[in-house]
Amino acid sequence: MRISGHTAGRRHHATALATIVFCSTLFVGPDPTPAGGATPPPGPAPKLVWSPCVQGSPFDCATAKVPLDYTKPRGRAIGLAVIKRKATGPGRRIGTLFFNPGGPGGPGTVQMPQNYENFPREVRERFDIVSWDPRGIGSSTAVNCFGSREEADAWASGKPAGFPVGERERAEWIAAYRDLSRRCEERDPELLRHVSTTDTARDLDRLREAVGDPRITYFGISYGTILGATYAGLFPGRIRAMTLDSNIDPRAWTNSSSDDARLTTFLRMGSDRTAASTLDEFLSLCGSTTASRCAFSAGSPQATRGKFDRLMQRLREHPVGSWTYGRTFGDVVNGLYVVHPGWTDLAGRLQELWQGRAPEPSPLPPAPPVPHPDPYLGDEQAGAVLCGDSPNPRDPGVYHSLEEAAALRAGDSGRFWTWAAEACATWPSFAANRYRGPWNKPTAHPVLVVGTTYDPSTPYTNAQAMARELGDARLLTHEGYGHTALVNPSSCVQAHESRYLIDGTLPPAGTTCRPTTPPFSAPRPYGGIATGGGGLAGSVGRYGAHPAQGPATTRS
């Protein structure tokens, strides 16, 4: 998960992943429908008329028309922007692989092209890969609470970056999100109530029908895992294969455990704890190598941790230009998502700040060959989904005490992840159709769940919970770093994913993989995406690289 709009450039450029999540402390929003919500038949599948996204693009684009409200299939229709890359081995094509890049707030029409080469070669050969901007997001019928980007930018610049520090900034933060809620309520309240995960799962099933697949093959990362689990709950007999990478615990999402009723979604998930442990690992590995490989290294793990703590304390009192303590720590958490080159770049920015210089902005990813490579992605788009779906504290006044409690268990990561949910405190609407389980319906075929041990957003424990909750699932452990194995590749993980997606073969129970390239090491191409190969190229090595490094391990 990535916090939408909390980092510079997030609104104008979609990077590899996207997200926010919010929940309930003192008041929980109404729940007007039973689990899933019975709906009448939605009518014929949407017709997809494909054409090149732009001249010369290898991607094809189309628009799907779907009902805004599936209980009123002949009512208002909305448009979904859809994108496809055809199977590169058409004579061996199996069908369509649907991909959701996370969020909520991730525009698939941008992020699927950006992540396309991360899919194993065999998967690209055998499947058309299709993604879309979910309802409310990007180039689909979108939630937009401002009259222009300039107006949206002015709103964003009026609140603290990262998270608020001190009473004045807390008041500014709360006022900004209260103002956003007011604007959204005035613009299109009907749309706000119908951008839920349940609605998007029904859209996904319509797209499955539109491409002619009798059962779905799906790959979801981050928020895409709760979307996949919701689809499995609504349509368990329609699962051909489903890979869920970097998971959200379904019970944390729906708040079905009374023990955590006063926490936000992120704190129920444990995002604060996993961010703290991933940051500690980043500092340890940085301190264990030379400054030529990690610019922030102080020569040992302990010394590097101390250097980081002193930098944060210094920035509290003396920001470096616009780099406040809150902005810097927000940048740290987001910088942990992608190991290569993200961790190296993050270390460089920290060293610049240590030396009293404001870092240069990170280079933006290349614009993909699509009609709208830079869609509007304001905070309200993710907020509409997450505040509507997942209960959060409805009293802005409780967030400071939640922050202090989270800081006791996770340091500054607790502060960051607490305030990431505060927008929901004043959000004006709740989803008309929320799925709250059951999650354990027997599916037509088993689900593959992938969890990374040092993930700064979705803890490994959430992957374990997802594997337990689903009716038939197998957990594949990635003993690695960063958010999602898709963008932090292990050729071992890719090999197992390829076999599963192509012929349904699950990894043995207890299988563990390692990254292809550890942090702060020189890239060592071998098979997999590093050399243009696929997940089955080379062996399924314990480190995802050379056979001499040992086989994939299994554990009971």
VOZAMI-676897 format. One record per residue (C-alpha): z, y, x; residue number from 1; residue in one letter. Coordinates in steps of 0.25 Angstrom, whole numbers, plus 2048, in hexadecimal, padded with zeros to 3 digits. Each point is the difference from the previous one (the first is absolute). Last residue first. Layout:
BEGIN
[atom [Z; Y; X]; NUM; A],
...
***
This chain:
BEGIN
[atom [820; 793; 819]; 556; S],
[atom [7F9; 806; 80C]; 555; R],
[atom [7F1; 800; 804]; 554; T],
[atom [7FA; 805; 80D]; 553; T],
[atom [7F2; 804; 802]; 552; A],
[atom [7FB; 7F9; 80D]; 551; P],
[atom [802; 804; 80E]; 550; G],
[atom [7FD; 80C; 809]; 549; Q],
[atom [7F5; 7F7; 807]; 548; A],
[atom [7F8; 801; 7F3]; 547; P],
[atom [7FE; 80F; 802]; 546; H],
[atom [802; 80A; 7F6]; 545; A],
[atom [808; 800; 7F3]; 544; G],
[atom [80D; 800; 808]; 543; Y],
[atom [803; 7F2; 7FB]; 542; R],
[atom [7F2; 7FD; 800]; 541; G],
[atom [7F7; 7FC; 7F5]; 540; V],
[atom [7F4; 7FD; 809]; 539; S],
[atom [7F4; 808; 803]; 538; G],
[atom [7F8; 806; 7F5]; 537; A],
[atom [806; 7FC; 7F2]; 536; L],
[atom [804; 80E; 7FD]; 535; G],
[atom [7F3; 806; 803]; 534; G],
[atom [7F8; 805; 80C]; 533; G],
[atom [7FC; 80E; 803]; 532; G],
[atom [807; 7FF; 80D]; 531; T],
[atom [80D; 807; 7FC]; 530; A],
[atom [7FF; 7FB; 7F2]; 529; I],
[atom [804; 7F2; 803]; 528; G],
[atom [7FC; 7F9; 80C]; 527; G],
[atom [806; 804; 80D]; 526; Y],
[atom [800; 80F; 805]; 525; P],
[atom [80D; 803; 808]; 524; R],
[atom [804; 80F; 7FC]; 523; P],
[atom [809; 805; 80B]; 522; A],
[atom [80F; 7FF; 7FC]; 521; S],
[atom [809; 80B; 7FA]; 520; F],
[atom [802; 7F8; 7F3]; 519; P],
[atom [7FC; 7F1; 801]; 518; P],
[atom [7F1; 7FC; 7FE]; 517; T],
[atom [7FC; 7F4; 7F7]; 516; T],
[atom [80D; 801; 7F8]; 515; P],
[atom [809; 7F4; 7FE]; 514; R],
[atom [7FF; 7F5; 7F6]; 513; C],
[atom [80A; 7F7; 7F9]; 512; T],
[atom [7FE; 7F4; 7F7]; 511; T],
[atom [80C; 7FC; 7F8]; 510; G],
[atom [7F9; 7F8; 7F5]; 509; A],
[atom [7F2; 7FB; 806]; 508; P],
[atom [7F5; 80B; 7FE]; 507; P],
[atom [7F9; 7FF; 7F3]; 506; L],
[atom [7F2; 7FA; 7FE]; 505; T],
[atom [7F9; 807; 7F4]; 504; G],
[atom [7F2; 7FE; 805]; 503; D],
[atom [7FB; 80E; 804]; 502; I],
[atom [80C; 809; 7FD]; 501; L],
[atom [80A; 7F6; 806]; 500; Y],
[atom [7F8; 7FD; 80C]; 499; R],
[atom [7FD; 80E; 803]; 498; S],
[atom [80F; 804; 7FE]; 497; E],
[atom [805; 7F6; 809]; 496; H],
[atom [7F6; 804; 80B]; 495; A],
[atom [803; 80F; 7FE]; 494; Q],
[atom [80F; 7FD; 801]; 493; V],
[atom [7FD; 7F9; 80E]; 492; C],
[atom [7F6; 80B; 804]; 491; S],
[atom [80C; 80A; 7FE]; 490; S],
[atom [7FC; 80E; 7FC]; 489; P],
[atom [808; 80C; 7FD]; 488; N],
[atom [7F7; 806; 7F6]; 487; V],
[atom [7FF; 7F4; 7F7]; 486; L],
[atom [80E; 7FB; 805]; 485; A],
[atom [806; 80B; 7F7]; 484; T],
[atom [809; 80B; 804]; 483; H],
[atom [804; 7FF; 80F]; 482; G],
[atom [806; 7F6; 809]; 481; Y],
[atom [7FF; 7F1; 803]; 480; G],
[atom [806; 7F3; 7FD]; 479; E],
[atom [7F6; 7FD; 7F5]; 478; H],
[atom [806; 7F6; 7F6]; 477; T],
[atom [7F7; 7F9; 7F6]; 476; L],
[atom [807; 7FD; 7F3]; 475; L],
[atom [7FA; 7F6; 7F6]; 474; R],
[atom [800; 803; 7F1]; 473; A],
[atom [801; 7F8; 7F3]; 472; D],
[atom [807; 806; 7F4]; 471; G],
[atom [803; 80E; 807]; 470; L],
[atom [80E; 804; 802]; 469; E],
[atom [803; 7F9; 80D]; 468; R],
[atom [7F4; 804; 807]; 467; A],
[atom [802; 80F; 7FB]; 466; M],
[atom [80F; 7FF; 805]; 465; A],
[atom [7FC; 7FB; 80E]; 464; Q],
[atom [7F5; 80B; 801]; 463; A],
[atom [80B; 80A; 7FC]; 462; N],
[atom [809; 7FB; 80B]; 461; T],
[atom [7F5; 803; 80A]; 460; Y],
[atom [803; 80F; 7FC]; 459; P],
[atom [7F5; 809; 7FA]; 458; T],
[atom [800; 80D; 807]; 457; S],
[atom [802; 801; 80F]; 456; P],
[atom [7FB; 7F1; 801]; 455; D],
[atom [807; 7F8; 80C]; 454; Y],
[atom [800; 7F2; 7FB]; 453; T],
[atom [7F2; 800; 7F9]; 452; T],
[atom [7FE; 7F8; 7F3]; 451; G],
[atom [7F4; 7F9; 7FA]; 450; V],
[atom [800; 7F9; 7F3]; 449; V],
[atom [7F5; 7F6; 7FC]; 448; L],
[atom [800; 7FD; 7F1]; 447; V],
[atom [7FE; 7F2; 7FA]; 446; P],
[atom [7F5; 7FD; 7F7]; 445; H],
[atom [7FF; 800; 7F1]; 444; A],
[atom [80D; 807; 7FF]; 443; T],
[atom [80D; 7FB; 7FB]; 442; P],
[atom [808; 80C; 7FA]; 441; K],
[atom [80B; 804; 809]; 440; N],
[atom [7FF; 80F; 7FF]; 439; W],
[atom [806; 802; 7F2]; 438; P],
[atom [7FF; 80B; 801]; 437; G],
[atom [802; 80F; 7FE]; 436; R],
[atom [7F2; 805; 7FD]; 435; Y],
[atom [800; 80E; 7FB]; 434; R],
[atom [7F7; 806; 7F5]; 433; N],
[atom [802; 80E; 7FB]; 432; A],
[atom [804; 804; 80E]; 431; A],
[atom [80B; 80B; 801]; 430; F],
[atom [7FE; 80F; 7FF]; 429; S],
[atom [805; 80E; 805]; 428; P],
[atom [804; 7FD; 80E]; 427; W],
[atom [80D; 807; 803]; 426; T],
[atom [808; 7F6; 808]; 425; A],
[atom [7F3; 7F9; 804]; 424; C],
[atom [7FD; 80A; 80B]; 423; A],
[atom [80D; 7FC; 807]; 422; E],
[atom [7FA; 7F2; 805]; 421; A],
[atom [7FC; 804; 80E]; 420; A],
[atom [80D; 808; 801]; 419; W],
[atom [807; 7F2; 802]; 418; T],
[atom [7F6; 7FB; 809]; 417; W],
[atom [801; 80B; 80A]; 416; F],
[atom [810; 801; 800]; 415; R],
[atom [801; 7F1; 802]; 414; G],
[atom [7F7; 800; 80B]; 413; S],
[atom [808; 80B; 806]; 412; D],
[atom [80C; 7F6; 802]; 411; G],
[atom [7FE; 7F2; 7FA]; 410; A],
[atom [80D; 7FC; 7FA]; 409; R],
[atom [808; 80D; 800]; 408; L],
[atom [7F4; 808; 7FE]; 407; A],
[atom [7FE; 7F8; 7F3]; 406; A],
[atom [80D; 805; 7FB]; 405; A],
[atom [7FD; 80F; 804]; 404; E],
[atom [7F3; 7FF; 7F9]; 403; E],
[atom [805; 7FB; 7F3]; 402; L],
[atom [80A; 80B; 800]; 401; S],
[atom [7F5; 80A; 802]; 400; H],
[atom [7F8; 7F9; 7F6]; 399; Y],
[atom [80A; 801; 7F4]; 398; V],
[atom [7FD; 80E; 7FC]; 397; G],
[atom [7F2; 7FD; 7FD]; 396; P],
[atom [805; 7F9; 7F4]; 395; D],
[atom [7F5; 7F6; 7FA]; 394; R],
[atom [803; 7F5; 80B]; 393; P],
[atom [7F4; 7F6; 800]; 392; N],
[atom [7FA; 7F6; 7F8]; 391; P],
[atom [7F3; 7FA; 804]; 390; S],
[atom [7F3; 801; 7F8]; 389; D],
[atom [7FE; 80E; 7FB]; 388; G],
[atom [806; 806; 80D]; 387; C],
[atom [7F7; 7F7; 808]; 386; L],
[atom [7F3; 802; 7F9]; 385; V],
[atom [801; 80F; 7FD]; 384; A],
[atom [806; 803; 80D]; 383; G],
[atom [7F5; 7FA; 808]; 382; A],
[atom [7F6; 809; 7FA]; 381; Q],
[atom [80A; 80C; 7FF]; 380; E],
[atom [801; 800; 80F]; 379; D],
[atom [7F2; 805; 801]; 378; G],
[atom [7F4; 7F7; 805]; 377; L],
[atom [7F4; 809; 7FE]; 376; Y],
[atom [7F4; 7F8; 805]; 375; P],
[atom [7FB; 802; 80E]; 374; D],
[atom [7F5; 7F5; 802]; 373; P],
[atom [7FA; 803; 7F3]; 372; H],
[atom [7F1; 7FB; 800]; 371; P],
[atom [803; 7F5; 809]; 370; V],
[atom [7FC; 7FD; 80F]; 369; P],
[atom [80E; 800; 805]; 368; P],
[atom [806; 80C; 807]; 367; A],
[atom [805; 7FD; 80E]; 366; P],
[atom [80F; 7FF; 801]; 365; P],
[atom [807; 80D; 803]; 364; L],
[atom [804; 804; 80E]; 363; P],
[atom [810; 801; 801]; 362; S],
[atom [804; 80F; 7FF]; 361; P],
[atom [804; 806; 80E]; 360; E],
[atom [80E; 7FF; 803]; 359; P],
[atom [809; 80D; 801]; 358; A],
[atom [805; 802; 80E]; 357; R],
[atom [80F; 800; 804]; 356; G],
[atom [7FF; 7F5; 80A]; 355; Q],
[atom [808; 7F6; 7F7]; 354; W],
[atom [7F6; 804; 7F5]; 353; L],
[atom [7F4; 7FC; 809]; 352; E],
[atom [807; 7F3; 803]; 351; Q],
[atom [802; 7FD; 7F1]; 350; L],
[atom [7F1; 803; 7FE]; 349; R],
[atom [7FC; 7F6; 80B]; 348; G],
[atom [80A; 7F5; 7FB]; 347; A],
[atom [7F9; 802; 7F2]; 346; L],
[atom [7F2; 7FE; 806]; 345; D],
[atom [804; 7F4; 807]; 344; T],
[atom [807; 7FA; 7F4]; 343; W],
[atom [7F4; 804; 7F7]; 342; G],
[atom [7F5; 7FA; 809]; 341; P],
[atom [801; 7F5; 7FD]; 340; H],
[atom [80E; 7FE; 7F9]; 339; V],
[atom [7FC; 805; 7F2]; 338; V],
[atom [80C; 803; 7F7]; 337; Y],
[atom [80A; 806; 80A]; 336; L],
[atom [7FA; 80D; 800]; 335; G],
[atom [803; 802; 7F2]; 334; N],
[atom [80F; 7FE; 803]; 333; V],
[atom [7FF; 80A; 80C]; 332; V],
[atom [7F8; 80A; 7F9]; 331; D],
[atom [80B; 801; 7F5]; 330; G],
[atom [80A; 801; 80C]; 329; F],
[atom [7F8; 80C; 805]; 328; T],
[atom [7FF; 807; 7F3]; 327; R],
[atom [80F; 7FF; 7FD]; 326; G],
[atom [804; 804; 80E]; 325; Y],
[atom [7F6; 80C; 800]; 324; T],
[atom [7F3; 800; 806]; 323; W],
[atom [7FA; 80D; 7FB]; 322; S],
[atom [802; 807; 80D]; 321; G],
[atom [809; 7F7; 808]; 320; V],
[atom [80C; 800; 7F8]; 319; P],
[atom [80D; 805; 806]; 318; H],
[atom [80D; 7FB; 7FA]; 317; E],
[atom [7FC; 7F3; 7F9]; 316; R],
[atom [7F5; 7FF; 80A]; 315; L],
[atom [80B; 7FE; 80B]; 314; R],
[atom [807; 7F6; 7F8]; 313; Q],
[atom [7F4; 7F8; 7FE]; 312; M],
[atom [7FC; 801; 80F]; 311; L],
[atom [80E; 7FC; 804]; 310; R],
[atom [7FF; 7F3; 7F8]; 309; D],
[atom [7F2; 7FD; 805]; 308; F],
[atom [805; 801; 80F]; 307; K],
[atom [80C; 7F7; 7FD]; 306; G],
[atom [7F7; 7F6; 7FA]; 305; R],
[atom [7F7; 801; 80D]; 304; T],
[atom [80C; 7FF; 809]; 303; A],
[atom [805; 7F3; 7F9]; 302; Q],
[atom [7F2; 7FA; 800]; 301; P],
[atom [7FE; 803; 80F]; 300; S],
[atom [7F8; 809; 808]; 299; G],
[atom [800; 80C; 7F7]; 298; A],
[atom [7F3; 7FC; 7F9]; 297; S],
[atom [7F9; 80B; 7F8]; 296; F],
[atom [7F2; 7FF; 806]; 295; A],
[atom [800; 7F1; 7FD]; 294; C],
[atom [7F5; 7F9; 809]; 293; R],
[atom [800; 80A; 80B]; 292; S],
[atom [80F; 803; 7FD]; 291; A],
[atom [803; 7F1; 805]; 290; T],
[atom [805; 7F5; 7F7]; 289; T],
[atom [80D; 7FB; 7FB]; 288; S],
[atom [804; 80E; 7FA]; 287; G],
[atom [7F4; 800; 7F7]; 286; C],
[atom [803; 7F2; 7FB]; 285; L],
[atom [80E; 804; 7FD]; 284; S],
[atom [7FC; 80D; 7F9]; 283; L],
[atom [7F6; 7F9; 7F7]; 282; F],
[atom [80A; 7F5; 7FD]; 281; E],
[atom [80A; 80A; 7FC]; 280; D],
[atom [7F6; 807; 7F7]; 279; L],
[atom [7FD; 7F2; 7FA]; 278; T],
[atom [80E; 7FE; 7FD]; 277; S],
[atom [802; 80E; 7FA]; 276; A],
[atom [7F4; 7FE; 7F8]; 275; A],
[atom [804; 7F3; 7FB]; 274; T],
[atom [80E; 805; 7FC]; 273; R],
[atom [7FA; 80C; 7F8]; 272; D],
[atom [7F6; 7F8; 7F9]; 271; S],
[atom [80B; 7F7; 7FB]; 270; G],
[atom [7F8; 7FD; 7F3]; 269; M],
[atom [80C; 805; 7F7]; 268; R],
[atom [800; 80C; 809]; 267; L],
[atom [7F1; 803; 7FE]; 266; F],
[atom [801; 7FE; 7F1]; 265; T],
[atom [80C; 80A; 7FF]; 264; T],
[atom [80E; 7FB; 7FF]; 263; L],
[atom [80A; 800; 7F4]; 262; R],
[atom [7FC; 7F3; 7F9]; 261; A],
[atom [801; 7F8; 80D]; 260; D],
[atom [80A; 7F5; 7FB]; 259; D],
[atom [7F9; 800; 7F3]; 258; S],
[atom [7F4; 7F9; 805]; 257; S],
[atom [7F4; 802; 7F8]; 256; S],
[atom [7FC; 80D; 807]; 255; N],
[atom [7F1; 7FE; 7FD]; 254; T],
[atom [7FC; 803; 80E]; 253; W],
[atom [80C; 7F9; 807]; 252; A],
[atom [7FE; 7F4; 7F7]; 251; R],
[atom [7F1; 7FF; 804]; 250; P],
[atom [804; 801; 80F]; 249; D],
[atom [7F5; 808; 806]; 248; I],
[atom [7F7; 7F8; 80A]; 247; N],
[atom [7F9; 803; 80D]; 246; S],
[atom [7F4; 7F7; 7FE]; 245; D],
[atom [7FD; 7F9; 7F2]; 244; L],
[atom [7F4; 7F6; 801]; 243; T],
[atom [7FB; 7FB; 7F3]; 242; M],
[atom [7F6; 7F4; 7FD]; 241; A],
[atom [7FA; 7FB; 7F4]; 240; R],
[atom [809; 806; 7F6]; 239; I],
[atom [7FC; 801; 7F2]; 238; R],
[atom [80A; 7F7; 7F9]; 237; G],
[atom [80C; 809; 804]; 236; P],
[atom [7FA; 80C; 7F9]; 235; F],
[atom [80B; 80A; 7FC]; 234; L],
[atom [80A; 7FB; 80A]; 233; G],
[atom [7F6; 7FE; 80B]; 232; A],
[atom [7FA; 80E; 7FD]; 231; Y],
[atom [80E; 805; 802]; 230; T],
[atom [802; 7F9; 80D]; 229; A],
[atom [7F3; 805; 805]; 228; G],
[atom [804; 80F; 7FC]; 227; L],
[atom [80D; 7FD; 807]; 226; I],
[atom [7F9; 7FC; 80C]; 225; T],
[atom [7F6; 80C; 800]; 224; G],
[atom [80C; 809; 802]; 223; Y],
[atom [800; 7FB; 80E]; 222; S],
[atom [7F3; 7F8; 802]; 221; I],
[atom [7F8; 7F8; 7F6]; 220; G],
[atom [7F5; 7F6; 802]; 219; F],
[atom [7FA; 7F9; 7F3]; 218; Y],
[atom [7F7; 7F5; 7FC]; 217; T],
[atom [7FF; 800; 7F1]; 216; I],
[atom [7FC; 7F5; 7F7]; 215; R],
[atom [7F3; 7FE; 7F8]; 214; P],
[atom [7F9; 80A; 809]; 213; D],
[atom [7F4; 808; 7F8]; 212; G],
[atom [801; 80D; 808]; 211; V],
[atom [804; 807; 7F3]; 210; A],
[atom [80A; 7F6; 7FC]; 209; E],
[atom [808; 802; 80D]; 208; R],
[atom [7FF; 80F; 7FD]; 207; L],
[atom [806; 7FE; 7F2]; 206; R],
[atom [80B; 7F8; 807]; 205; D],
[atom [803; 80B; 80A]; 204; L],
[atom [800; 80A; 7F5]; 203; D],
[atom [80B; 7F8; 7F9]; 202; R],
[atom [808; 800; 80D]; 201; A],
[atom [7FE; 80F; 800]; 200; T],
[atom [806; 802; 7F3]; 199; D],
[atom [80C; 7F7; 803]; 198; T],
[atom [802; 808; 80D]; 197; T],
[atom [801; 80C; 7F8]; 196; S],
[atom [7F6; 80C; 7FE]; 195; V],
[atom [801; 801; 7F1]; 194; H],
[atom [80C; 809; 7FE]; 193; R],
[atom [7FB; 80B; 809]; 192; L],
[atom [7F2; 800; 7FA]; 191; L],
[atom [806; 804; 7F2]; 190; E],
[atom [808; 80B; 807]; 189; P],
[atom [7F3; 807; 805]; 188; D],
[atom [803; 80E; 806]; 187; R],
[atom [80D; 806; 7FA]; 186; E],
[atom [808; 7F4; 804]; 185; E],
[atom [7FA; 800; 80E]; 184; C],
[atom [804; 80F; 802]; 183; R],
[atom [80E; 7FE; 7FC]; 182; R],
[atom [802; 7F4; 809]; 181; S],
[atom [7FA; 808; 80C]; 180; L],
[atom [80A; 80B; 7FD]; 179; D],
[atom [80C; 7F6; 800]; 178; R],
[atom [7FA; 7FA; 80D]; 177; Y],
[atom [800; 80E; 806]; 176; A],
[atom [80E; 804; 7FB]; 175; A],
[atom [806; 7F3; 806]; 174; I],
[atom [7FA; 802; 80D]; 173; W],
[atom [804; 80F; 801]; 172; E],
[atom [80F; 7FC; 7FC]; 171; A],
[atom [801; 7F6; 80A]; 170; R],
[atom [7FA; 809; 80A]; 169; E],
[atom [80B; 80B; 7FD]; 168; R],
[atom [80B; 7F5; 801]; 167; E],
[atom [7FD; 7FA; 80D]; 166; G],
[atom [7F4; 7F8; 805]; 165; V],
[atom [7F5; 7FC; 7F6]; 164; P],
[atom [7F6; 7F4; 803]; 163; F],
[atom [7F3; 7FF; 808]; 162; G],
[atom [7FB; 80E; 7FE]; 161; A],
[atom [808; 80A; 7F8]; 160; P],
[atom [7FA; 806; 7F3]; 159; K],
[atom [7F8; 80C; 7FE]; 158; G],
[atom [7F4; 7FB; 808]; 157; S],
[atom [7FD; 7F5; 7F6]; 156; A],
[atom [7FF; 80A; 7F5]; 155; W],
[atom [7F6; 809; 807]; 154; A],
[atom [7F8; 7F4; 804]; 153; D],
[atom [7FF; 7FC; 7F1]; 152; A],
[atom [7FC; 80E; 7FC]; 151; E],
[atom [7F5; 800; 80C]; 150; E],
[atom [7FC; 7F2; 7FB]; 149; R],
[atom [7FD; 806; 7F2]; 148; S],
[atom [805; 801; 7F2]; 147; G],
[atom [80C; 7F7; 803]; 146; F],
[atom [806; 7F4; 7F9]; 145; C],
[atom [7F6; 7F6; 803]; 144; N],
[atom [801; 7F2; 7FB]; 143; V],
[atom [7F3; 7F9; 802]; 142; A],
[atom [7F4; 7FA; 7F8]; 141; T],
[atom [7FB; 7F8; 80C]; 140; S],
[atom [7FC; 808; 80D]; 139; S],
[atom [80F; 800; 806]; 138; G],
[atom [80A; 7FA; 7F7]; 137; I],
[atom [805; 800; 7F1]; 136; G],
[atom [7F9; 7F3; 7FE]; 135; R],
[atom [7FF; 7F8; 80C]; 134; P],
[atom [7F5; 804; 80B]; 133; D],
[atom [7F8; 7F3; 801]; 132; W],
[atom [7FE; 7F5; 80A]; 131; S],
[atom [7F6; 7F5; 801]; 130; V],
[atom [7FD; 7F6; 80C]; 129; I],
[atom [7F4; 7F7; 7FD]; 128; D],
[atom [805; 7F3; 806]; 127; F],
[atom [7FB; 7F5; 80A]; 126; R],
[atom [7FC; 808; 80C]; 125; E],
[atom [80B; 80B; 7FF]; 124; R],
[atom [80A; 7F5; 7FF]; 123; V],
[atom [7FB; 7F8; 80C]; 122; E],
[atom [800; 80D; 808]; 121; R],
[atom [80F; 802; 7FD]; 120; P],
[atom [803; 80D; 7F9]; 119; F],
[atom [804; 80B; 809]; 118; N],
[atom [7F1; 805; 801]; 117; E],
[atom [801; 805; 7F2]; 116; Y],
[atom [80C; 808; 801]; 115; N],
[atom [7FA; 80E; 800]; 114; Q],
[atom [7F6; 7FB; 7F6]; 113; P],
[atom [80B; 7FB; 7F7]; 112; M],
[atom [808; 80D; 802]; 111; Q],
[atom [7F6; 80A; 7FA]; 110; V],
[atom [7FC; 7F9; 7F3]; 109; T],
[atom [80D; 7F9; 800]; 108; G],
[atom [807; 80D; 7FE]; 107; P],
[atom [80F; 7FD; 803]; 106; G],
[atom [809; 808; 7F7]; 105; G],
[atom [80A; 7F5; 7FC]; 104; P],
[atom [7FF; 7FE; 80B]; 103; G],
[atom [7FA; 7F3; 805]; 102; G],
[atom [7F2; 7FD; 805]; 101; P],
[atom [7FB; 7F7; 7F4]; 100; N],
[atom [7F5; 7F6; 803]; 99; F],
[atom [7F8; 7F7; 7F6]; 98; F],
[atom [7F9; 7F5; 807]; 97; L],
[atom [7F3; 7FC; 7F9]; 96; T],
[atom [7F9; 7F3; 800]; 95; G],
[atom [7FD; 7F4; 809]; 94; I],
[atom [7F4; 805; 808]; 93; R],
[atom [7FA; 7F6; 80A]; 92; R],
[atom [7F2; 804; 7FE]; 91; G],
[atom [804; 80F; 800]; 90; P],
[atom [807; 800; 80D]; 89; G],
[atom [803; 80E; 802]; 88; T],
[atom [807; 800; 7F2]; 87; A],
[atom [7FD; 80D; 7F9]; 86; K],
[atom [809; 80C; 803]; 85; R],
[atom [804; 806; 7F2]; 84; K],
[atom [806; 80D; 7FB]; 83; I],
[atom [806; 804; 7F2]; 82; V],
[atom [804; 80D; 7FA]; 81; A],
[atom [807; 7FE; 7F3]; 80; L],
[atom [7FD; 808; 7F4]; 79; G],
[atom [808; 803; 7F4]; 78; I],
[atom [7FE; 7FD; 7F1]; 77; A],
[atom [807; 806; 7F4]; 76; R],
[atom [802; 7F7; 7F4]; 75; G],
[atom [7F8; 7F3; 7FC]; 74; R],
[atom [809; 7F7; 809]; 73; P],
[atom [80D; 806; 7F9]; 72; K],
[atom [80B; 7F7; 805]; 71; T],
[atom [7F9; 800; 80E]; 70; Y],
[atom [802; 80F; 801]; 69; D],
[atom [7F7; 808; 809]; 68; L],
[atom [7F5; 7F6; 7FD]; 67; P],
[atom [7F7; 7FC; 80B]; 66; V],
[atom [7F3; 805; 805]; 65; K],
[atom [7FC; 7FB; 80E]; 64; A],
[atom [7F8; 809; 80A]; 63; T],
[atom [7F8; 7FA; 80B]; 62; A],
[atom [7FE; 801; 80F]; 61; C],
[atom [7F9; 7F8; 80B]; 60; D],
[atom [805; 800; 80E]; 59; F],
[atom [7F6; 7FE; 80C]; 58; P],
[atom [7FD; 80F; 7FF]; 57; S],
[atom [7F2; 804; 804]; 56; G],
[atom [7FF; 80B; 7F5]; 55; Q],
[atom [80E; 801; 7F9]; 54; V],
[atom [808; 7F6; 7F8]; 53; C],
[atom [7F4; 7F7; 7FF]; 52; P],
[atom [7FE; 7FC; 7F2]; 51; S],
[atom [807; 7F7; 7F6]; 50; W],
[atom [800; 800; 7F1]; 49; V],
[atom [80D; 7FA; 7FC]; 48; L],
[atom [801; 7FD; 7F1]; 47; K],
[atom [80E; 800; 7FA]; 46; P],
[atom [804; 7F2; 7FA]; 45; A],
[atom [7FE; 7FF; 7F1]; 44; P],
[atom [80C; 803; 7F7]; 43; G],
[atom [80F; 803; 803]; 42; P],
[atom [806; 7F4; 7F8]; 41; P],
[atom [80C; 806; 7F9]; 40; P],
[atom [80D; 802; 809]; 39; T],
[atom [80D; 7FA; 801]; 38; A],
[atom [809; 808; 80A]; 37; G],
[atom [802; 7FA; 80E]; 36; G],
[atom [80F; 7FE; 7FE]; 35; A],
[atom [804; 807; 7F3]; 34; P],
[atom [7FD; 80E; 7FD]; 33; T],
[atom [807; 80E; 7FF]; 32; P],
[atom [809; 7FF; 80D]; 31; D],
[atom [807; 80D; 800]; 30; P],
[atom [803; 807; 80E]; 29; G],
[atom [80D; 7FC; 807]; 28; V],
[atom [80B; 80A; 801]; 27; F],
[atom [80B; 802; 80A]; 26; L],
[atom [7FA; 7F9; 80C]; 25; T],
[atom [7F1; 7FD; 7FE]; 24; S],
[atom [7F3; 7FE; 808]; 23; C],
[atom [7F4; 806; 809]; 22; F],
[atom [7F5; 7FA; 809]; 21; V],
[atom [7F6; 807; 809]; 20; I],
[atom [7F3; 7FB; 806]; 19; T],
[atom [7F3; 7FF; 809]; 18; A],
[atom [7FA; 7F8; 80A]; 17; L],
[atom [7F4; 801; 80A]; 16; A],
[atom [7FE; 80F; 800]; 15; T],
[atom [7FB; 808; 7F4]; 14; A],
[atom [7FD; 80E; 805]; 13; H],
[atom [802; 80D; 7F8]; 12; H],
[atom [80D; 7FD; 7FA]; 11; R],
[atom [806; 7F9; 80B]; 10; R],
[atom [7FC; 80B; 80A]; 9; G],
[atom [80F; 803; 805]; 8; A],
[atom [80A; 7F5; 7FB]; 7; T],
[atom [808; 800; 7F4]; 6; H],
[atom [7F4; 800; 7F6]; 5; G],
[atom [801; 7F1; 7FC]; 4; S],
[atom [80B; 7F8; 807]; 3; I],
[atom [7FA; 7F4; 806]; 2; R],
[atom [803; 7F2; 7FB]; 1; M],
***
